[in-house]
Amino acid sequence: MPLYQIHHRVPLSQDQQDQLATSITKIHTERFTTPSLFVNVTFTDISSQPTYVAGKRTTGNRILAHVRHGPSRSQEDYNALCSSIEDAWYETVADTYRLHTIFILGDIVAGYEYGMAIPPAGQDREWLRENIEVFRQRARDEGEPFVGLMRELEERVDFRAIL
């Protein structure tokens, strides 16, 4: 449901991209109880894109997080999210490659994923409960990624009541 856009000037290997995407997915799912199937992460090499800060050309890396904002999510939640993402960056990428900015943008007001309307922020459990039979059927008919979703719902304590 969120979309994390990693804009990097430094070369990131496939392993670094995989590790960063996995870390960000885990961070988001644990903070906001979103199933990992619905956490989107993209990488864009911006090494040839001019970027300016304070009117001067700069060479920083940045992460933009497009999320659903609502009353269930506080400023403290978003600040903690930024801190965790920054930690993940430095665990994955050398300290010499600074992360210039992380912007959390509460700009997702509606969307479809896998042909289904996404819920408002804070209503993931109710949405999953309402659609659990659809997910079970799709796991039977289509296999992955819905088999993985069902496994995650069974394994995570915060989702067990849904099943």
FIKOLZA-1660 file (N, C-alpha, C; in steps of 0.1 Angstrom, whole numbers, plus 5000, padded with zeros to 4 digits):
% residues 163
   i   px   py   pz ch aa at
   1 5008 4988 5000  A  M  N
   1 5000 5000 5000  A  M CA
   1 5009 5013 5000  A  M  C
   2 5020 5012 5007  A  P  N
   2 5029 5023 5005  A  P CA
   2 5038 5021 4993  A  P  C
   3 5044 5032 4988  A  L  N
   3 5054 5031 4978  A  L CA
   3 5066 5039 4982  A  L  C
   4 5077 5031 4984  A  Y  N
   4 5090 5037 4988  A  Y CA
   4 5098 5038 4975  A  Y  C
   5 5103 5051 4973  A  Q  N
   5 5111 5053 4961  A  Q CA
   5 5125 5057 4966  A  Q  C
   6 5135 5048 4963  A  I  N
   6 5148 5051 4966  A  I CA
   6 5155 5057 4954  A  I  C
   7 5159 5070 4956  A  H  N
   7 5166 5077 4945  A  H CA
   7 5180 5078 4950  A  H  C
   8 5189 5071 4943  A  H  N
   8 5203 5070 4947  A  H CA
   8 5213 5075 4936  A  H  C
   9 5223 5082 4941  A  R  N
   9 5234 5086 4932  A  R CA
   9 5245 5076 4932  A  R  C
  10 5246 5068 4943  A  V  N
  10 5257 5059 4944  A  V CA
  10 5252 5046 4938  A  V  C
  11 5261 5038 4932  A  P  N
  11 5257 5025 4926  A  P CA
  11 5253 5016 4937  A  P  C
  12 5242 5010 4936  A  L  N
  12 5237 5000 4945  A  L CA
  12 5236 4986 4938  A  L  C
  13 5243 4976 4944  A  S  N
  13 5243 4963 4938  A  S CA
  13 5229 4957 4940  A  S  C
  14 5227 4946 4933  A  Q  N
  14 5214 4938 4934  A  Q CA
  14 5212 4934 4949  A  Q  C
  15 5223 4929 4955  A  D  N
  15 5222 4925 4969  A  D CA
  15 5219 4936 4978  A  D  C
  16 5224 4948 4976  A  Q  N
  16 5221 4960 4984  A  Q CA
  16 5207 4964 4982  A  Q  C
  17 5202 4964 4969  A  Q  N
  17 5188 4967 4967  A  Q CA
  17 5179 4957 4974  A  Q  C
  18 5182 4944 4972  A  D  N
  18 5174 4934 4979  A  D CA
  18 5173 4936 4994  A  D  C
  19 5185 4938 5000  A  Q  N
  19 5186 4940 5014  A  Q CA
  19 5178 4952 5019  A  Q  C
  20 5180 4963 5012  A  L  N
  20 5173 4976 5015  A  L CA
  20 5158 4974 5014  A  L  C
  21 5153 4968 5003  A  A  N
  21 5139 4966 5001  A  A CA
  21 5133 4957 5012  A  A  C
  22 5141 4946 5015  A  T  N
  22 5136 4937 5026  A  T CA
  22 5135 4945 5039  A  T  C
  23 5145 4953 5042  A  S  N
  23 5145 4960 5055  A  S CA
  23 5134 4970 5056  A  S  C
  24 5132 4978 5045  A  I  N
  24 5121 4987 5045  A  I CA
  24 5107 4981 5046  A  I  C
  25 5106 4969 5039  A  T  N
  25 5093 4962 5040  A  T CA
  25 5091 4958 5054  A  T  C
  26 5101 4952 5061  A  K  N
  26 5099 4947 5074  A  K CA
  26 5096 4959 5084  A  K  C
  27 5103 4970 5082  A  I  N
  27 5101 4982 5090  A  I CA
  27 5086 4987 5089  A  I  C
  28 5082 4988 5077  A  H  N
  28 5068 4993 5074  A  H CA
  28 5058 4983 5080  A  H  C
  29 5059 4970 5077  A  T  N
  29 5049 4960 5082  A  T CA
  29 5048 4960 5097  A  T  C
  30 5059 4961 5103  A  E  N
  30 5059 4960 5118  A  E CA
  30 5053 4973 5124  A  E  C
  31 5056 4985 5118  A  R  N
  31 5051 4997 5124  A  R CA
  31 5036 4999 5121  A  R  C
  32 5032 4995 5109  A  F  N
  32 5018 4999 5105  A  F CA
  32 5009 4986 5103  A  F  C
  33 5013 4975 5106  A  T  N
  33 5005 4962 5104  A  T CA
  33 5000 4961 5090  A  T  C
  34 5008 4963 5081  A  T  N
  34 5005 4961 5067  A  T CA
  34 5011 4948 5062  A  T  C
  35 5004 4939 5055  A  P  N
  35 5011 4927 5050  A  P CA
  35 5022 4931 5040  A  P  C
  36 5033 4923 5040  A  S  N
  36 5044 4927 5031  A  S CA
  36 5041 4926 5016  A  S  C
  37 5031 4919 5012  A  L  N
  37 5027 4918 4998  A  L CA
  37 5023 4932 4993  A  L  C
  38 5019 4941 5002  A  F  N
  38 5014 4954 4997  A  F CA
  38 5024 4965 5000  A  F  C
  39 5037 4962 5003  A  V  N
  39 5047 4972 5004  A  V CA
  39 5055 4972 4992  A  V  C
  40 5055 4984 4985  A  N  N
  40 5062 4985 4972  A  N CA
  40 5075 4994 4974  A  N  C
  41 5086 4989 4968  A  V  N
  41 5098 4996 4969  A  V CA
  41 5104 4997 4955  A  V  C
  42 5108 5009 4950  A  T  N
  42 5115 5010 4937  A  T CA
  42 5128 5017 4939  A  T  C
  43 5137 5015 4930  A  F  N
  43 5150 5021 4930  A  F CA
  43 5153 5028 4917  A  F  C
  44 5157 5040 4918  A  T  N
  44 5160 5049 4906  A  T CA
  44 5174 5055 4907  A  T  C
  45 5183 5052 4897  A  D  N
  45 5196 5058 4897  A  D CA
  45 5195 5072 4892  A  D  C
  46 5198 5082 4901  A  I  N
  46 5196 5096 4897  A  I CA
  46 5210 5102 4896  A  I  C
  47 5220 5094 4893  A  S  N
  47 5234 5100 4892  A  S CA
  47 5235 5110 4881  A  S  C
  48 5227 5109 4871  A  S  N
  48 5228 5119 4860  A  S CA
  48 5217 5130 4861  A  S  C
  49 5209 5130 4871  A  Q  N
  49 5198 5139 4873  A  Q CA
  49 5203 5151 4881  A  Q  C
  50 5202 5163 4876  A  P  N
  50 5206 5175 4884  A  P CA
  50 5197 5177 4896  A  P  C
  51 5202 5179 4907  A  T  N
  51 5194 5181 4919  A  T CA
  51 5200 5193 4926  A  T  C
  52 5192 5202 4931  A  Y  N
  52 5196 5214 4938  A  Y CA
  52 5190 5215 4952  A  Y  C
  53 5198 5219 4961  A  V  N
  53 5193 5223 4975  A  V CA
  53 5199 5236 4978  A  V  C
  54 5190 5245 4983  A  A  N
  54 5195 5259 4985  A  A CA
  54 5200 5266 4973  A  A  C
  55 5195 5262 4961  A  G  N
  55 5200 5268 4949  A  G CA
  55 5213 5263 4944  A  G  C
  56 5219 5253 4950  A  K  N
  56 5232 5248 4946  A  K CA
  56 5231 5233 4943  A  K  C
  57 5238 5229 4933  A  R  N
  57 5238 5215 4928  A  R CA
  57 5244 5207 4940  A  R  C
  58 5237 5195 4942  A  T  N
  58 5241 5186 4953  A  T CA
  58 5241 5172 4947  A  T  C
  59 5246 5163 4955  A  T  N
  59 5248 5149 4951  A  T CA
  59 5242 5140 4962  A  T  C
  60 5231 5143 4968  A  G  N
  60 5226 5135 4979  A  G CA
  60 5217 5124 4974  A  G  C
  61 5216 5113 4982  A  N  N
  61 5206 5102 4980  A  N CA
  61 5194 5106 4988  A  N  C
  62 5182 5101 4984  A  R  N
  62 5170 5104 4991  A  R CA
  62 5160 5092 4990  A  R  C
  63 5151 5092 5000  A  I  N
  63 5141 5082 5000  A  I CA
  63 5128 5089 5002  A  I  C
  64 5118 5087 4993  A  L  N
  64 5105 5092 4993  A  L CA
  64 5095 5081 4997  A  L  C
  65 5088 5083 5007  A  A  N
  65 5078 5072 5012  A  A CA
  65 5064 5078 5010  A  A  C
  66 5057 5072 5000  A  H  N
  66 5043 5076 4998  A  H CA
  66 5035 5067 5006  A  H  C
  67 5028 5072 5016  A  V  N
  67 5020 5064 5025  A  V CA
  67 5006 5069 5027  A  V  C
  68 4997 5061 5033  A  R  N
  68 4983 5065 5036  A  R CA
  68 4984 5072 5049  A  R  C
  69 4979 5084 5050  A  H  N
  69 4979 5091 5063  A  H CA
  69 4965 5091 5069  A  H  C
  70 4965 5090 5082  A  G  N
  70 4952 5090 5089  A  G CA
  70 4954 5092 5104  A  G  C
  71 4943 5093 5111  A  P  N
  71 4944 5096 5125  A  P CA
  71 4952 5085 5133  A  P  C
  72 4953 5073 5128  A  S  N
  72 4960 5063 5135  A  S CA
  72 4975 5064 5134  A  S  C
  73 4980 5074 5127  A  R  N
  73 4994 5075 5125  A  R CA
  73 4999 5089 5129  A  R  C
  74 5008 5089 5139  A  S  N
  74 5012 5102 5145  A  S CA
  74 5025 5107 5139  A  S  C
  75 5028 5119 5142  A  Q  N
  75 5041 5125 5139  A  Q CA
  75 5053 5116 5144  A  Q  C
  76 5051 5111 5157  A  E  N
  76 5061 5103 5163  A  E CA
  76 5063 5090 5155  A  E  C
  77 5052 5084 5150  A  D  N
  77 5052 5072 5141  A  D CA
  77 5061 5075 5129  A  D  C
  78 5059 5086 5123  A  Y  N
  78 5066 5090 5110  A  Y CA
  78 5081 5093 5114  A  Y  C
  79 5083 5099 5125  A  N  N
  79 5097 5102 5128  A  N CA
  79 5105 5089 5131  A  N  C
  80 5098 5080 5138  A  A  N
  80 5104 5067 5141  A  A CA
  80 5106 5059 5128  A  A  C
  81 5097 5060 5119  A  L  N
  81 5098 5054 5106  A  L CA
  81 5111 5059 5099  A  L  C
  82 5113 5072 5099  A  C  N
  82 5125 5079 5093  A  C CA
  82 5137 5073 5099  A  C  C
  83 5138 5073 5112  A  S  N
  83 5149 5068 5119  A  S CA
  83 5153 5054 5116  A  S  C
  84 5143 5045 5115  A  S  N
  84 5145 5031 5112  A  S CA
  84 5150 5030 5097  A  S  C
  85 5144 5037 5088  A  I  N
  85 5148 5037 5074  A  I CA
  85 5163 5042 5073  A  I  C
  86 5166 5052 5080  A  E  N
  86 5180 5057 5080  A  E CA
  86 5190 5046 5085  A  E  C
  87 5186 5040 5096  A  D  N
  87 5194 5029 5101  A  D CA
  87 5196 5018 5090  A  D  C
  88 5185 5014 5084  A  A  N
  88 5186 5004 5073  A  A CA
  88 5195 5008 5062  A  A  C
  89 5195 5021 5058  A  W  N
  89 5203 5026 5047  A  W CA
  89 5218 5024 5051  A  W  C
  90 5222 5028 5063  A  Y  N
  90 5236 5027 5067  A  Y CA
  90 5240 5013 5071  A  Y  C
  91 5231 5004 5074  A  E  N
  91 5235 4990 5076  A  E CA
  91 5237 4984 5062  A  E  C
  92 5231 4989 5051  A  T  N
  92 5232 4983 5038  A  T CA
  92 5242 4990 5029  A  T  C
  93 5243 5003 5030  A  V  N
  93 5252 5011 5022  A  V CA
  93 5263 5017 5030  A  V  C
  94 5275 5018 5025  A  A  N
  94 5286 5023 5032  A  A CA
  94 5284 5037 5038  A  A  C
  95 5289 5040 5049  A  D  N
  95 5288 5053 5056  A  D CA
  95 5292 5065 5047  A  D  C
  96 5301 5062 5038  A  T  N
  96 5306 5073 5029  A  T CA
  96 5296 5077 5019  A  T  C
  97 5285 5070 5017  A  Y  N
  97 5274 5074 5008  A  Y CA
  97 5263 5078 5017  A  Y  C
  98 5263 5091 5020  A  R  N
  98 5253 5097 5029  A  R CA
  98 5239 5097 5023  A  R  C
  99 5229 5095 5032  A  L  N
  99 5215 5096 5028  A  L CA
  99 5211 5111 5032  A  L  C
 100 5208 5118 5021  A  H  N
 100 5205 5133 5023  A  H CA
 100 5192 5135 5029  A  H  C
 101 5181 5129 5024  A  T  N
 101 5168 5132 5029  A  T CA
 101 5159 5119 5029  A  T  C
 102 5150 5119 5038  A  I  N
 102 5139 5109 5038  A  I CA
 102 5126 5118 5040  A  I  C
 103 5118 5117 5030  A  F  N
 103 5105 5124 5031  A  F CA
 103 5093 5114 5032  A  F  C
 104 5085 5116 5042  A  I  N
 104 5073 5108 5043  A  I CA
 104 5062 5116 5038  A  I  C
 105 5056 5112 5027  A  L  N
 105 5045 5119 5021  A  L CA
 105 5032 5112 5023  A  L  C
 106 5023 5117 5030  A  G  N
 106 5010 5111 5033  A  G CA
 106 5000 5115 5022  A  G  C
 107 5004 5110 5010  A  D  N
 107 4996 5114 4998  A  D CA
 107 4988 5103 4991  A  D  C
 108 4988 5091 4996  A  I  N
 108 4980 5081 4990  A  I CA
 108 4966 5082 4996  A  I  C
 109 4956 5086 4988  A  V  N
 109 4942 5088 4993  A  V CA
 109 4934 5076 4988  A  V  C
 110 4938 5069 4977  A  A  N
 110 4931 5058 4972  A  A CA
 110 4940 5050 4963  A  A  C
 111 4937 5038 4960  A  G  N
 111 4945 5030 4951  A  G CA
 111 4940 5016 4950  A  G  C
 112 4945 5009 4940  A  Y  N
 112 4941 4995 4938  A  Y CA
 112 4954 4987 4937  A  Y  C
 113 4954 4976 4944  A  E  N
 113 4965 4966 4943  A  E CA
 113 4959 4952 4941  A  E  C
 114 4964 4945 4932  A  Y  N
 114 4959 4932 4928  A  Y CA
 114 4944 4932 4926  A  Y  C
 115 4939 4944 4920  A  G  N
 115 4925 4945 4916  A  G CA
 115 4916 4948 4927  A  G  C
 116 4921 4952 4939  A  M  N
 116 4913 4955 4950  A  M CA
 116 4916 4969 4956  A  M  C
 117 4905 4976 4960  A  A  N
 117 4907 4989 4966  A  A CA
 117 4914 4988 4979  A  A  C
 118 4924 4996 4981  A  I  N
 118 4932 4996 4994  A  I CA
 118 4924 5003 5005  A  I  C
 119 4926 4999 5017  A  P  N
 119 4918 5005 5028  A  P CA
 119 4925 5018 5033  A  P  C
 120 4917 5026 5040  A  P  N
 120 4923 5038 5046  A  P CA
 120 4933 5034 5057  A  P  C
 121 4942 5043 5060  A  A  N
 121 4953 5040 5070  A  A CA
 121 4946 5036 5083  A  A  C
 122 4952 5025 5089  A  G  N
 122 4947 5021 5102  A  G CA
 122 4936 5010 5101  A  G  C
 123 4931 5007 5089  A  Q  N
 123 4920 4998 5088  A  Q CA
 123 4924 4985 5080  A  Q  C
 124 4937 4982 5081  A  D  N
 124 4942 4970 5073  A  D CA
 124 4936 4957 5079  A  D  C
 125 4935 4956 5092  A  R  N
 125 4930 4943 5098  A  R CA
 125 4916 4941 5093  A  R  C
 126 4907 4952 5094  A  E  N
 126 4893 4950 5090  A  E CA
 126 4892 4947 5075  A  E  C
 127 4901 4953 5067  A  W  N
 127 4901 4951 5053  A  W CA
 127 4905 4936 5050  A  W  C
 128 4915 4932 5057  A  L  N
 128 4919 4918 5055  A  L CA
 128 4908 4908 5059  A  L  C
 129 4902 4911 5071  A  R  N
 129 4891 4902 5075  A  R CA
 129 4880 4902 5065  A  R  C
 130 4876 4913 5059  A  E  N
 130 4865 4914 5050  A  E CA
 130 4869 4907 5037  A  E  C
 131 4882 4906 5034  A  N  N
 131 4886 4900 5021  A  N CA
 131 4893 4887 5022  A  N  C
 132 4893 4881 5034  A  I  N
 132 4901 4869 5036  A  I CA
 132 4897 4858 5027  A  I  C
 133 4885 4856 5024  A  E  N
 133 4880 4845 5015  A  E CA
 133 4885 4848 5001  A  E  C
 134 4886 4860 4997  A  V  N
 134 4891 4863 4984  A  V CA
 134 4906 4859 4983  A  V  C
 135 4913 4863 4994  A  F  N
 135 4928 4859 4994  A  F CA
 135 4930 4844 4994  A  F  C
 136 4922 4837 5002  A  R  N
 136 4923 4822 5002  A  R CA
 136 4920 4816 4988  A  R  C
 137 4910 4821 4982  A  Q  N
 137 4906 4816 4969  A  Q CA
 137 4918 4819 4959  A  Q  C
 138 4923 4831 4959  A  R  N
 138 4934 4835 4950  A  R CA
 138 4946 4827 4953  A  R  C
 139 4949 4823 4966  A  A  N
 139 4960 4815 4969  A  A CA
 139 4958 4801 4963  A  A  C
 140 4946 4796 4963  A  R  N
 140 4943 4783 4957  A  R CA
 140 4944 4783 4942  A  R  C
 141 4939 4794 4936  A  D  N
 141 4938 4795 4921  A  D CA
 141 4951 4800 4915  A  D  C
 142 4958 4809 4921  A  E  N
 142 4969 4816 4915  A  E CA
 142 4982 4813 4921  A  E  C
 143 4982 4807 4933  A  G  N
 143 4995 4804 4940  A  G CA
 143 5001 4817 4945  A  G  C
 144 5014 4819 4942  A  E  N
 144 5021 4831 4947  A  E CA
 144 5016 4843 4939  A  E  C
 145 5016 4855 4945  A  P  N
 145 5021 4858 4958  A  P CA
 145 5011 4856 4970  A  P  C
 146 4999 4851 4966  A  F  N
 146 4988 4850 4977  A  F CA
 146 4991 4838 4987  A  F  C
 147 4998 4828 4982  A  V  N
 147 5002 4817 4992  A  V CA
 147 5011 4824 5002  A  V  C
 148 5020 4832 4998  A  G  N
 148 5029 4839 5008  A  G CA
 148 5021 4848 5017  A  G  C
 149 5011 4855 5012  A  L  N
 149 5003 4864 5020  A  L CA
 149 4996 4855 5031  A  L  C
 150 4990 4844 5027  A  M  N
 150 4983 4836 5037  A  M CA
 150 4992 4831 5047  A  M  C
 151 5004 4827 5043  A  R  N
 151 5014 4822 5053  A  R CA
 151 5018 4833 5063  A  R  C
 152 5020 4845 5057  A  E  N
 152 5023 4856 5066  A  E CA
 152 5012 4859 5076  A  E  C
 153 5000 4859 5071  A  L  N
 153 4988 4861 5080  A  L CA
 153 4988 4851 5091  A  L  C
 154 4991 4838 5088  A  E  N
 154 4991 4828 5098  A  E CA
 154 5003 4829 5108  A  E  C
 155 5014 4834 5103  A  E  N
 155 5026 4834 5112  A  E CA
 155 5027 4847 5121  A  E  C
 156 5021 4858 5116  A  R  N
 156 5022 4870 5124  A  R CA
 156 5012 4871 5135  A  R  C
 157 5016 4874 5147  A  V  N
 157 5008 4874 5158  A  V CA
 157 4997 4885 5156  A  V  C
 158 5001 4897 5150  A  D  N
 158 4992 4908 5149  A  D CA
 158 4981 4905 5139  A  D  C
 159 4981 4894 5131  A  F  N
 159 4971 4891 5121  A  F CA
 159 4964 4878 5125  A  F  C
 160 4968 4870 5135  A  R  N
 160 4962 4857 5137  A  R CA
 160 4947 4858 5140  A  R  C
 161 4942 4868 5146  A  A  N
 161 4927 4869 5149  A  A CA
 161 4919 4870 5136  A  A  C
 162 4925 4874 5125  A  I  N
 162 4918 4875 5113  A  I CA
 162 4914 4862 5107  A  I  C
 163 4923 4852 5109  A  L  N
 163 4920 4838 5104  A  L CA
 163 4911 4831 5114  A  L  C
% end
